[in-house]
Amino acid sequence: MSIPPGASASVILNFLFRTDEGVIDRGVWWRGSLFLAGCLALLTGIWMELSTFAYEAQGPAARADLFDPNIFAAYAYLIFYGFCVLLISISHYNLSAKRWRARGKPPALAGLLPLLALFSGAAHWLYPRVSESMPYWTVSITDAALVVVILWNLVELGLLGSAPESEAS
């Protein structure tokens, strides 16, 4: 299963991001991965700007208002952002599974990058809240594992060609 010639944008997006079936070449993988990374970077940039409102509700300078629309908007966006991060992770899994299959390797390897990215994000979120009982090296280990898997994916999926048997299909 591959992208049919002359397919519409919705068919292409459905094939790339909503199913893990089929195979793709490294150029399609690069374009899909850069698209997802761009979406994630945009959403993260918005959260970084809005997060100041979310943290305004904490600490000694917290306002006593019962309802602050800025804080509400920040946390509403945080829920939306978390949902989008999960969707982007699933979409990247589906995209990478096709590429792993084209490389002749188990498509389940596509789950390592999103899983480690989510673990790393969780460790960075958790550490400031429990720093007295969680050593920083646990955060560093998840980051190091994530960097190794990112580099491995870039080489394996983005630079190396397809396995000979999958090029014929």
Secondary structure, 3 states (H helix, E strand, C coil): CCCCCCCCHHHHHHHHHCCCCCCCCHHHHHHHHHHHHHHHHHHHHHHHHHHHHHHHCCCCCCCCCCCCHHHHHHHHHHHHHHHHHHHHHHHHHHHHHHHHHHCCCCHHHHHHHHHHHHHHHHHHHHHHHCCCCCCHHHHHHHHHHHHHHHHHHHHHHHHCCCCHHHHHC
